[in-house]
Amino acid sequence: MGWTASIRPKLLVFGLALSLAAASWFTAGTSSAHIVVEAPWHPVAAAYRQMMFMGDLKPVPWAKIRDAFTKPIQAAYGTRTAAEKLTEIDAKLGEKTSAEIARAIAAQDRQVLYAAATRSLSEALRTYLGNAVAGLDDPSVATREISRAQELYRALENFIQQADPDGYRSIGRAWLTMTSTAGSSGVLGSGGSSPDRERYLAANQVIVDYLITNFEPEAFTLRSKLTPLPESVVAANGNVRIAPWLPPGSNLNDQDPLPLLVLNFEMQGIEESDLPLIAYGDMLFDSPEIFGDPATSLGVTCSTCHNRSDINNSLFIPGITHQPGAIDVDGEFFNARFNDLRNDGLDIPSLRGLRFTGPYGRDGRFASLREFTRNVIVNEFAGAEPTPFMLDAIVAYMLEFDFLPNSKITGDGKLTAEASDAARRGEVLFNKPFAEMQGKSCATCHIPSANFLDRLSHDIGSQTGSYANSQTAAFDTPTLLSIRFNAPYFHDGSLPTLGAVVDWFNLRYGLGLSEAERSDLTAYVETIGDADEPYEVYKGRHTPFRLAFEELTTFASTLEMLIPARDAFHAKLMIDTVASDLALDAAAMANLTAKPKVYELADLLMDVGAAIDAEDWDQAQTHWQAFKALQDEYDAAMY
């Protein structure tokens, strides 16, 4: 199954949580169970959050910080940059904070950057508040300027909420007061005084005073993390625990359309619920519980990157990914202890046909899938040591990943009658030895009868080695099966299309292929990498919720194995992953009248967990039997 939309973050940062366009700026900032597309950010607020996030990475990506400040971040705000907006505000205030930020970036001074950028953001926010006060006689002007101020406050909001709840509530009431009074035509009076005007001015002053005290002090506290905390709170309490957060522009959503998942056992007509080890591994693949923070709190799972065994080419985190569909998993953010101090983000590899594609890792450093999996959990994402059963289960599940069915090729890699004439001409070129490649052909490494790979690593010149004649630029041969849907290509995702790959080899090795020959060779590679149906198709009762419901209840079916074994650890891990998501996924139901039934099922799973906590296995079994009975009764309504 392996559908990821059911497994969502337990705690979202505002960079994601505030993506709800209708979300009010004074509501609670911790989270939704589902990530949605974020609303556009004001360029100053977006640049601030991105610079602070990247400033906490090691090594600090100063070039990316400079780009965040000097280049447009989101198209919704046109071509305006944070540097331009702050320069305009500085001109009105007689300040030079924009120039201070630029100097801090040039000097690569994290602390000066934090102080200058925070002060500049606060002053810009107060500028909009001042404009609103000056425009109180015109409700449209006042409302517009308050809205702009709120857009900047968004950059600080969740940090204030976590560090200073009392201050957060006070500011929230102030925003509400100003919005309700400024938007009423004639209430404030033309240049005069009224109770509403006084209330507005008092509320405005609450925010202004808080900003000056906490985000514009003469000396900012020296701290290891560039987290925009209220200065007075830091001085009083020292380090304040702040939940993991991601910068604006981050995207942990599944790609759309959703890739089709092909599992070997399903193709043989076997139900996953009859394979408890594989079902448990499927659950682990979709569970953030196997990782450590920040991955767990952000809801990151194996499926986040490899959704439906494919590549999530939508995944993007500024500072950690150099382009969508790539990530630096051995950097500072996910596990500082595993930081290799190299900015070496890799394109996410497909896991389709995994049992045929070892060794594992882009450079083939792991011969064992089990060791590779353990490395991902413990080293890359800071998880606790997995139990042998967990590793057995997740490896068993991944070994069921299959390639997409493709009627244009046979099982031994030969073209069928459905292939085009261009693909047949390309097949000849693919198997042709080239003197420029030391007498090798494309098929030398991508062996058609061996799933189009040789299980070896080669230095083809796609990256410069770390020293002369080193092997650090050698990468393993990728399969070409299902590759048409895995763009971009190469280890770093530097080539956008298969045609670009063919062109690269032609130029790199001087093969002298004509335009027609390159077109034919591309047609062949696209044909062997094609699929009859690459994406999940929803129809009738087969809705996104139905897919999630079937997955989650299959996960729950592992209790048939875990309860008799009195395996509390693995049972609770599964329940913690599944129970809340059953209820949360009800938001995606087409049959809205069945929502209470979903909540009832979720409660029963929670009851199973409570009984296990009390070591009452008989009661756990009773609740589990009740769950199964209701699942059967409610099944037809679950869509």
C-alpha positions as CSV (number, residue, x, y, z in Angstrom):
1,M,0.0,0.0,0.0
2,G,2.4,2.7,1.2
3,W,0.3,5.8,0.7
4,T,1.7,8.7,2.6
5,A,-1.1,11.2,2.9
6,S,-2.4,9.4,6.0
7,I,0.9,10.0,7.9
8,R,1.2,13.6,8.6
9,P,3.1,15.9,11.0
10,K,2.1,15.9,14.6
11,L,3.5,19.4,14.9
12,L,3.8,21.8,12.0
13,V,5.8,25.0,12.0
14,F,4.1,28.2,10.9
15,G,6.0,28.1,7.7
16,L,3.6,25.2,7.0
17,A,0.8,25.6,9.5
18,L,0.0,29.1,8.4
19,S,-0.3,28.0,4.9
20,L,-4.0,27.8,5.6
21,A,-5.1,30.9,3.8
22,A,-8.0,31.3,6.2
23,A,-5.9,30.7,9.3
24,S,-6.1,33.8,11.6
25,W,-2.8,35.2,12.8
26,F,-4.0,35.1,16.4
27,T,-5.0,31.4,16.5
28,A,-3.0,28.6,18.0
29,G,0.1,27.9,15.9
30,T,0.7,24.2,16.4
31,S,-0.6,22.2,13.9
32,S,-2.8,20.5,11.5
33,A,-2.5,16.9,10.7
34,H,-2.3,17.6,7.0
35,I,0.1,19.8,5.1
36,V,-1.5,22.1,2.7
37,V,-0.1,24.6,0.1
38,E,1.2,27.6,2.0
39,A,-0.2,31.1,1.4
40,P,2.4,33.5,-0.1
41,W,4.8,35.2,2.3
42,H,5.7,38.9,2.4
43,P,9.2,39.1,0.9
44,V,10.7,40.5,4.1
45,A,9.1,37.9,6.3
46,A,10.0,35.1,3.9
47,A,13.6,36.2,3.6
48,Y,13.9,36.6,7.4
49,R,12.7,33.1,8.1
50,Q,14.9,31.6,5.4
51,M,18.0,33.4,6.6
52,M,17.5,32.4,10.2
53,F,16.9,28.8,9.2
54,M,20.0,28.6,6.9
55,G,22.1,30.5,9.5
56,D,21.6,27.5,11.8
57,L,23.1,25.0,9.4
58,K,26.7,24.0,9.5
59,P,28.4,24.9,7.3
60,V,26.3,28.0,6.8
61,P,25.2,28.3,3.1
62,W,26.0,32.0,2.9
63,A,25.4,32.2,-0.9
64,K,21.9,30.9,-0.3
65,I,21.4,33.4,2.5
66,R,22.5,36.2,0.2
67,D,20.0,35.0,-2.5
68,A,17.2,34.9,0.1
69,F,17.8,38.5,0.9
70,T,18.5,39.9,-2.6
71,K,16.4,37.8,-5.0
72,P,12.6,37.3,-5.3
73,I,11.4,34.3,-3.2
74,Q,7.8,33.9,-4.2
75,A,6.2,34.9,-7.5
76,A,3.0,35.9,-5.7
77,Y,4.8,39.1,-4.6
78,G,6.2,39.8,-8.1
79,T,9.9,40.7,-8.4
80,R,10.2,42.6,-5.1
81,T,13.0,41.5,-2.9
82,A,13.5,41.8,0.9
83,A,16.5,44.1,0.3
84,E,14.4,46.4,-1.8
85,K,11.5,46.6,0.6
86,L,13.7,47.2,3.6
87,T,15.7,49.9,1.8
88,E,12.4,51.7,1.1
89,I,11.5,51.5,4.8
90,D,14.9,52.6,5.9
91,A,14.6,55.7,3.7
92,K,11.4,56.6,5.5
93,L,12.9,56.0,9.0
94,G,16.4,57.3,8.4
95,E,17.7,53.8,9.3
96,K,20.4,51.7,7.6
97,T,19.4,48.2,8.7
98,S,19.2,46.9,5.1
99,A,22.8,47.8,4.6
100,E,23.7,46.2,7.9
101,I,22.2,43.0,6.8
102,A,24.1,43.1,3.6
103,R,27.4,43.7,5.4
104,A,26.7,40.9,7.9
105,I,26.2,38.5,5.0
106,A,29.3,39.7,3.3
107,A,31.3,39.3,6.5
108,Q,29.6,35.9,7.2
109,D,28.8,37.0,10.7
110,R,25.8,35.0,12.0
111,Q,25.2,37.0,15.2
112,V,25.3,40.4,13.4
113,L,23.0,39.0,10.8
114,Y,20.6,37.9,13.4
115,A,20.6,41.2,15.2
116,A,20.3,43.4,12.1
117,A,17.7,41.2,10.4
118,T,15.5,40.9,13.5
119,R,15.7,44.6,14.3
120,S,15.0,45.5,10.6
121,L,11.9,43.1,10.5
122,S,10.6,44.7,13.7
123,E,11.0,48.2,12.5
124,A,9.3,47.4,9.2
125,L,6.4,45.9,11.1
126,R,6.1,49.1,13.2
127,T,6.2,51.1,10.1
128,Y,3.1,49.5,8.8
129,L,1.4,49.9,12.2
130,G,2.3,53.6,12.1
131,N,0.9,53.9,8.6
132,A,-2.3,52.3,9.9
133,V,-2.5,54.9,12.7
134,A,-2.0,57.7,10.2
135,G,-4.7,56.4,8.0
136,L,-7.4,55.8,10.6
137,D,-9.7,58.3,9.0
138,D,-9.9,56.0,6.0
139,P,-10.8,52.4,7.0
140,S,-9.6,50.9,3.7
141,V,-6.1,52.4,4.3
142,A,-6.0,51.3,8.0
143,T,-7.1,47.8,7.2
144,R,-4.6,47.5,4.3
145,E,-1.7,48.6,6.5
146,I,-2.7,46.3,9.4
147,S,-2.8,43.4,7.0
148,R,0.7,44.2,5.9
149,A,1.9,44.4,9.5
150,Q,0.3,41.0,10.1
151,E,2.2,39.6,7.2
152,L,5.5,40.5,8.8
153,Y,4.3,39.4,12.3
154,R,3.9,36.0,10.7
155,A,7.7,35.6,10.8
156,L,7.7,35.9,14.6
157,E,4.4,34.5,15.6
158,N,5.0,30.9,16.4
159,F,8.2,31.7,18.3
160,I,6.4,34.2,20.5
161,Q,3.6,31.7,21.0
162,Q,6.0,29.0,22.3
163,A,8.4,31.1,24.3
164,D,6.0,33.7,25.8
165,P,2.3,32.4,25.8
166,D,1.1,35.4,27.9
167,G,2.7,37.9,25.5
168,Y,1.3,35.9,22.6
169,R,-2.3,36.1,24.0
170,S,-1.9,39.8,24.7
171,I,-0.7,40.5,21.2
172,G,-3.5,38.4,19.7
173,R,-6.1,40.4,21.6
174,A,-4.4,43.6,20.3
175,W,-4.6,42.5,16.7
176,L,-8.2,41.6,17.1
177,T,-9.1,44.9,18.6
178,M,-7.4,46.9,15.8
179,T,-8.8,44.8,13.0
180,S,-12.4,45.0,14.4
181,T,-12.3,48.8,14.9
182,A,-10.3,49.9,11.9
183,G,-12.5,48.1,9.5
184,S,-15.7,49.9,10.5
185,S,-16.3,53.0,8.4
186,G,-17.0,56.1,10.5
187,V,-16.5,54.3,13.9
188,L,-13.2,56.0,14.5
189,G,-14.3,59.5,13.6
190,S,-12.6,61.9,11.3
191,G,-9.5,63.1,13.1
192,G,-11.4,63.2,16.4
193,S,-11.4,61.0,19.4
194,S,-13.8,58.2,20.3
195,P,-13.7,55.2,22.6
196,D,-13.0,53.0,19.6
197,R,-10.1,55.2,18.5
198,E,-8.6,55.1,22.0
199,R,-9.0,51.3,22.2
200,Y,-7.3,51.0,18.8
201,L,-4.4,53.2,19.8
202,A,-3.9,51.4,23.1
203,A,-3.9,48.0,21.3
204,N,-1.5,49.3,18.7
205,Q,0.8,50.5,21.5
206,V,0.8,47.0,23.1
207,I,2.3,45.5,19.9
208,V,4.8,48.4,19.4
209,D,6.1,48.2,23.0
210,Y,6.5,44.4,22.7
211,L,8.4,44.7,19.5
212,I,10.8,47.4,20.8
213,T,11.4,45.6,24.0
214,N,12.0,42.1,22.5
215,F,13.1,42.5,19.0
216,E,14.9,45.9,18.9
217,P,17.2,45.9,22.0
218,E,20.5,47.6,21.9
219,A,22.3,44.3,22.5
220,F,20.9,41.0,21.4
221,T,21.7,37.9,23.5
222,L,24.5,35.8,22.0
223,R,23.1,32.4,21.3
224,S,24.0,29.3,19.4
225,K,20.8,29.2,17.4
226,L,19.4,32.1,15.3
227,T,15.9,31.5,16.6
228,P,13.8,34.7,16.8
229,L,12.8,34.5,20.4
230,P,11.6,37.4,22.5
231,E,14.7,38.9,24.0
232,S,13.2,39.5,27.5
233,V,12.1,35.8,27.7
234,V,15.6,34.6,26.7
235,A,17.2,36.9,29.4
236,A,14.8,35.5,32.0
237,N,14.7,31.8,31.1
238,G,17.8,31.1,29.1
239,N,17.3,28.6,26.3
240,V,13.7,28.1,25.4
241,R,12.5,24.9,23.8
242,I,11.2,25.7,20.3
243,A,9.6,23.0,18.1
244,P,11.3,22.1,14.9
245,W,10.4,24.5,12.0
246,L,11.0,24.8,8.3
247,P,11.4,28.0,6.3
248,P,8.9,29.4,3.8
249,G,8.8,27.6,0.5
250,S,9.2,24.2,2.2
251,N,7.1,21.4,0.7
252,L,6.7,18.0,2.3
253,N,3.6,17.1,0.3
254,D,3.4,14.1,-2.0
255,Q,3.7,14.8,-5.6
256,D,0.6,15.1,-7.8
257,P,-0.5,13.0,-9.5
258,L,0.2,10.2,-7.0
259,P,2.5,7.5,-8.4
260,L,1.2,4.0,-8.8
261,L,2.6,1.6,-6.2
262,V,3.3,-1.9,-7.6
263,L,3.8,-4.6,-5.0
264,N,4.9,-8.1,-6.0
265,F,2.5,-9.9,-3.6
266,E,-0.5,-7.8,-4.8
267,M,0.3,-8.7,-8.4
268,Q,0.1,-12.4,-7.4
269,G,-3.3,-11.8,-5.8
270,I,-2.2,-12.0,-2.1
271,E,-3.7,-9.7,0.5
272,E,-1.3,-7.6,2.6
273,S,-3.3,-8.3,5.7
274,D,-2.3,-12.0,5.3
275,L,1.3,-11.0,5.4
276,P,1.8,-9.4,8.9
277,L,5.6,-8.9,8.6
278,I,5.2,-7.0,5.4
279,A,2.2,-5.1,6.6
280,Y,4.1,-4.0,9.7
281,G,7.0,-3.0,7.5
282,D,4.6,-0.9,5.3
283,M,3.5,0.8,8.5
284,L,7.1,1.6,9.5
285,F,7.8,3.0,6.0
286,D,5.0,5.5,6.6
287,S,5.7,6.2,10.3
288,P,7.6,9.2,11.6
289,E,7.9,7.4,14.9
290,I,11.0,5.5,13.8
291,F,13.0,8.7,13.4
292,G,14.3,11.2,15.9
293,D,13.7,15.0,16.0
294,P,13.3,17.1,14.1
295,A,12.1,14.5,11.5
296,T,9.5,13.0,13.9
297,S,7.9,16.3,14.9
298,L,7.8,17.4,11.3
299,G,6.1,14.2,10.2
300,V,9.0,13.1,8.0
301,T,8.8,9.4,7.0
302,C,10.5,7.1,4.5
303,S,7.5,7.8,2.3
304,T,8.1,11.6,2.4
305,C,11.0,11.1,0.0
306,H,10.1,7.8,-1.6
307,N,6.3,8.1,-1.8
308,R,4.7,5.0,-3.3
309,S,8.3,3.6,-3.8
310,D,8.9,6.4,-6.3
311,I,10.7,9.7,-6.1
312,N,8.9,12.6,-4.4
313,N,10.0,15.3,-6.9
314,S,7.9,17.9,-5.0
315,L,10.0,17.7,-1.8
316,F,11.8,20.9,-1.1
317,I,13.4,22.6,1.9
318,P,15.4,25.8,1.3
319,G,19.0,25.4,2.5
320,I,18.8,21.6,2.6
321,T,17.7,20.8,-1.0
322,H,19.3,22.4,-4.0
323,Q,16.3,21.7,-6.1
324,P,12.9,19.9,-5.7
325,G,13.3,16.2,-5.4
326,A,16.7,16.4,-3.7
327,I,18.0,16.5,-0.1
328,D,21.2,16.6,1.9
329,V,20.5,13.9,4.5
330,D,23.9,14.0,6.0
331,G,23.9,17.7,7.0
332,E,23.3,19.7,10.1
333,F,19.5,19.7,10.3
334,F,18.3,16.2,10.7
335,N,21.2,14.8,12.7
336,A,24.0,17.1,13.7
337,R,26.1,14.2,14.9
338,F,26.0,12.7,11.3
339,N,26.9,16.0,9.6
340,D,29.6,15.4,7.0
341,L,30.2,19.2,6.6
342,R,29.6,18.9,2.9
343,N,26.9,20.6,1.0
344,D,26.2,17.5,-1.1
345,G,22.5,17.2,-1.6
346,L,21.6,14.2,-3.8
347,D,18.6,13.5,-6.1
348,I,16.2,11.1,-4.3
349,P,16.6,7.7,-5.9
350,S,13.6,5.5,-6.9
351,L,13.1,2.4,-4.8
352,R,11.2,0.5,-7.5
353,G,12.5,-3.0,-8.1
354,L,14.7,-2.6,-5.0
355,R,15.5,-6.3,-4.7
356,F,17.3,-6.1,-8.1
357,T,19.1,-2.8,-7.7
358,G,21.8,-3.3,-5.0
359,P,24.3,-2.2,-3.9
360,Y,22.5,0.7,-2.1
361,G,23.3,4.4,-1.8
362,R,24.0,6.6,-4.8
363,D,27.7,5.5,-4.7
364,G,26.8,1.9,-3.8
365,R,28.4,2.1,-0.4
366,F,26.0,-0.4,1.2
367,A,25.9,-4.0,-0.1
368,S,23.2,-4.8,2.4
369,L,19.7,-3.3,2.2
370,R,19.3,-4.0,5.9
371,E,22.4,-2.0,6.8
372,F,21.4,0.8,4.4
373,T,18.0,1.0,6.1
374,R,19.5,1.1,9.6
375,N,21.8,3.9,8.5
376,V,18.9,6.0,7.2
377,I,17.0,5.5,10.5
378,V,19.8,6.0,13.0
379,N,22.4,8.2,11.3
380,E,20.5,10.2,8.7
381,F,17.4,10.9,10.8
382,A,18.6,10.4,14.4
383,G,16.2,7.6,15.2
384,A,16.7,5.1,18.0
385,E,18.3,1.8,17.3
386,P,15.5,-0.3,15.5
387,T,14.7,-3.7,16.8
388,P,15.6,-6.7,14.7
389,F,11.9,-7.2,14.0
390,M,11.6,-3.7,12.7
391,L,14.4,-4.1,10.3
392,D,13.1,-7.5,9.2
393,A,9.7,-6.0,8.6
394,I,10.7,-2.8,6.7
395,V,13.2,-4.7,4.5
396,A,10.6,-7.4,3.8
397,Y,8.2,-4.7,2.7
398,M,10.7,-2.8,0.5
399,L,11.7,-6.0,-1.2
400,E,8.2,-6.2,-2.6
401,F,8.5,-3.0,-4.6
402,D,8.3,-3.8,-8.2
403,F,8.8,-1.9,-11.5
404,L,5.8,-0.4,-13.3
405,P,4.4,-2.9,-15.9
406,N,5.5,-1.9,-19.4
407,S,4.0,-3.8,-22.3
408,K,6.6,-2.3,-24.7
409,I,9.4,-4.6,-23.3
410,T,9.8,-8.2,-22.4
411,G,11.0,-9.5,-19.0
412,D,14.5,-9.9,-20.5
413,G,14.6,-6.3,-21.8
414,K,13.7,-6.8,-25.4
415,L,11.3,-4.6,-27.3
416,T,7.8,-5.9,-28.1
417,A,5.6,-5.2,-31.1
418,E,4.2,-2.1,-29.3
419,A,7.6,-0.3,-29.5
420,S,8.0,2.4,-32.1
421,D,10.3,2.3,-35.1
422,A,12.4,5.1,-33.6
423,A,12.8,3.0,-30.4
424,R,14.0,0.1,-32.5
425,R,16.6,2.2,-34.3
426,G,17.6,3.5,-30.8
427,E,18.0,-0.1,-29.6
428,V,20.7,-0.6,-32.2
429,L,22.6,2.5,-31.0
430,F,22.2,1.5,-27.4
431,N,24.0,-1.8,-28.1
432,K,26.6,-0.4,-30.4
433,P,30.2,-0.4,-29.0
434,F,31.8,3.1,-29.2
435,A,35.6,3.5,-29.5
436,E,35.2,6.8,-27.6
437,M,33.9,4.7,-24.7
438,Q,36.8,2.2,-24.8
439,G,34.8,-0.1,-26.9
440,K,31.8,-0.1,-24.5
441,S,28.2,0.4,-25.3
442,C,25.3,1.9,-23.3
443,A,24.2,-1.8,-22.8
444,T,27.6,-2.6,-21.2
445,C,26.5,-1.0,-17.9
446,H,22.7,-1.0,-18.5
447,I,22.4,-4.7,-19.3
448,P,19.0,-5.3,-20.8
449,S,18.7,-8.9,-19.6
450,A,19.7,-7.8,-16.0
451,N,17.1,-5.1,-15.5
452,F,19.2,-2.6,-17.3
453,L,22.0,-2.4,-14.7
454,D,25.3,-4.1,-13.8
455,R,25.3,-3.6,-10.0
456,L,28.6,-1.7,-10.3
457,S,29.8,1.8,-9.7
458,H,31.5,4.0,-12.4
459,D,33.1,7.4,-12.7
460,I,31.5,8.7,-15.9
461,G,32.7,12.3,-15.4
462,S,29.5,13.6,-13.9
463,Q,31.3,15.0,-10.8
464,T,34.9,16.0,-10.1
465,G,36.7,13.7,-7.7
466,S,38.1,15.0,-4.4
467,Y,41.7,14.3,-5.6
468,A,43.5,13.1,-8.7
469,N,42.5,9.6,-9.8
470,S,40.2,9.2,-6.8
471,Q,37.0,7.1,-6.9
472,T,34.9,9.7,-5.0
473,A,33.1,10.6,-8.2
474,A,32.0,7.0,-8.9
475,F,28.2,6.3,-8.7
476,D,26.3,3.1,-9.0
477,T,24.5,2.3,-12.3
478,P,20.8,3.1,-12.1
479,T,18.2,0.8,-13.7
480,L,16.4,2.3,-16.7
481,L,13.2,0.5,-15.9
482,S,10.4,3.0,-15.0
483,I,12.9,5.8,-15.4
484,R,10.7,7.9,-17.5
485,F,8.9,9.1,-14.4
486,N,12.0,9.7,-12.3
487,A,13.2,13.0,-13.6
488,P,15.5,14.8,-13.1
489,Y,18.5,12.6,-13.8
490,F,22.0,11.9,-12.5
491,H,23.0,11.7,-8.9
492,D,22.6,15.4,-8.4
493,G,19.5,15.8,-10.6
494,S,21.4,18.1,-13.0
495,L,19.8,16.9,-16.2
496,P,16.0,17.5,-16.6
497,T,15.1,15.0,-19.3
498,L,16.3,11.7,-20.8
499,G,17.0,13.6,-24.0
500,A,19.4,15.8,-22.0
501,V,21.1,12.7,-20.7
502,V,21.7,11.4,-24.2
503,D,23.0,14.8,-25.3
504,W,25.4,14.8,-22.2
505,F,26.9,11.4,-23.1
506,N,27.2,12.5,-26.7
507,L,29.2,15.6,-25.8
508,R,31.1,14.1,-22.9
509,Y,32.5,11.2,-24.9
510,G,32.5,12.8,-28.3
511,L,30.3,10.1,-29.9
512,G,29.4,12.3,-32.9
513,L,25.7,11.2,-32.9
514,S,23.5,13.1,-35.3
515,E,20.3,14.8,-34.2
516,A,18.3,12.0,-35.7
517,E,20.4,9.4,-33.9
518,R,20.1,11.2,-30.6
519,S,16.3,11.4,-31.0
520,D,16.2,7.6,-31.7
521,L,18.4,6.8,-28.7
522,T,16.2,9.0,-26.5
523,A,13.1,7.2,-27.9
524,Y,14.5,3.9,-26.9
525,V,15.4,4.9,-23.4
526,E,12.0,6.5,-22.9
527,T,10.4,3.3,-24.2
528,I,12.2,0.9,-21.9
529,G,11.5,3.4,-19.0
530,D,7.8,3.7,-19.8
531,A,4.8,2.3,-18.0
532,D,1.3,1.2,-19.0
533,E,-0.2,3.1,-16.0
534,P,2.2,5.3,-14.0
535,Y,-0.2,7.0,-11.6
536,E,-3.0,6.2,-9.2
537,V,-6.4,6.5,-10.7
538,Y,-9.3,7.5,-8.5
539,K,-12.8,6.4,-9.6
540,G,-16.1,5.9,-7.8
541,R,-15.5,4.7,-4.2
542,H,-11.8,4.5,-4.8
543,T,-11.0,7.9,-3.4
544,P,-7.9,9.2,-1.6
545,F,-9.6,8.6,1.7
546,R,-10.5,5.1,0.8
547,L,-6.9,4.4,-0.2
548,A,-5.7,5.8,3.2
549,F,-8.4,3.9,5.1
550,E,-7.5,0.6,3.6
551,E,-3.9,1.2,4.3
552,L,-4.4,2.2,7.9
553,T,-6.7,-0.7,8.7
554,T,-4.2,-3.1,7.1
555,F,-1.5,-1.7,9.4
556,A,-3.9,-2.3,12.3
557,S,-4.4,-5.9,11.2
558,T,-0.9,-6.6,12.6
559,L,-2.5,-6.7,16.0
560,E,-3.6,-10.2,15.1
561,M,0.1,-11.1,15.5
562,L,1.2,-8.7,18.2
563,I,-1.6,-9.2,20.8
564,P,-1.2,-12.9,21.1
565,A,2.6,-12.4,21.3
566,R,2.0,-9.7,24.0
567,D,4.4,-7.5,22.1
568,A,3.7,-4.2,23.7
569,F,6.5,-2.2,22.1
570,H,5.7,-3.0,18.5
571,A,1.9,-2.8,19.1
572,K,2.1,0.6,20.7
573,L,4.4,1.9,17.9
574,M,1.8,0.9,15.4
575,I,-1.1,2.3,17.3
576,D,0.7,5.6,17.9
577,T,1.3,5.8,14.1
578,V,-2.2,4.8,13.0
579,A,-4.9,5.7,15.6
580,S,-4.8,9.5,15.3
581,D,-4.4,9.4,11.5
582,L,-7.7,7.5,11.1
583,A,-9.6,10.4,12.5
584,L,-7.4,13.1,10.8
585,D,-7.9,11.5,7.4
586,A,-11.6,11.9,7.7
587,A,-11.2,15.4,6.4
588,A,-10.6,13.8,2.9
589,M,-13.8,11.8,2.9
590,A,-16.2,12.1,0.1
591,N,-18.9,10.5,2.3
592,L,-19.0,13.2,5.0
593,T,-21.9,11.6,6.9
594,A,-19.6,8.6,7.8
595,K,-17.1,10.7,9.7
596,P,-18.5,9.7,13.2
597,K,-17.8,6.1,12.2
598,V,-14.2,6.9,11.5
599,Y,-13.8,8.5,14.9
600,E,-15.4,5.5,16.6
601,L,-12.9,3.2,14.9
602,A,-10.0,5.5,16.0
603,D,-11.2,5.5,19.6
604,L,-11.3,1.7,19.6
605,L,-7.7,1.6,18.5
606,M,-6.8,4.0,21.3
607,D,-8.6,1.8,23.7
608,V,-6.5,-1.2,22.5
609,G,-3.4,0.9,23.3
610,A,-4.7,1.9,26.7
611,A,-5.3,-1.7,27.6
612,I,-1.8,-2.7,26.5
613,D,-0.4,0.1,28.7
614,A,-2.3,-1.4,31.6
615,E,-1.0,-4.8,30.6
616,D,-4.6,-6.1,30.3
617,W,-4.1,-8.2,27.2
618,D,-7.6,-9.8,27.4
619,Q,-9.1,-6.3,27.3
620,A,-6.9,-5.4,24.4
621,Q,-8.1,-8.4,22.5
622,T,-11.7,-7.5,23.3
623,H,-11.3,-3.9,21.9
624,W,-9.5,-5.3,18.9
625,Q,-12.4,-7.7,18.1
626,A,-14.8,-4.8,18.5
627,F,-12.7,-2.8,16.0
628,K,-12.8,-5.6,13.4
629,A,-16.5,-6.0,13.8
630,L,-17.2,-2.3,13.3
631,Q,-14.7,-2.1,10.4
632,D,-16.7,-4.8,8.6
633,E,-20.0,-3.1,9.4
634,Y,-18.8,0.4,8.3
635,D,-16.7,-0.7,5.3
636,A,-19.2,0.3,2.6
637,A,-19.4,3.9,4.0
638,M,-15.6,4.4,4.0
639,Y,-14.9,6.5,0.9
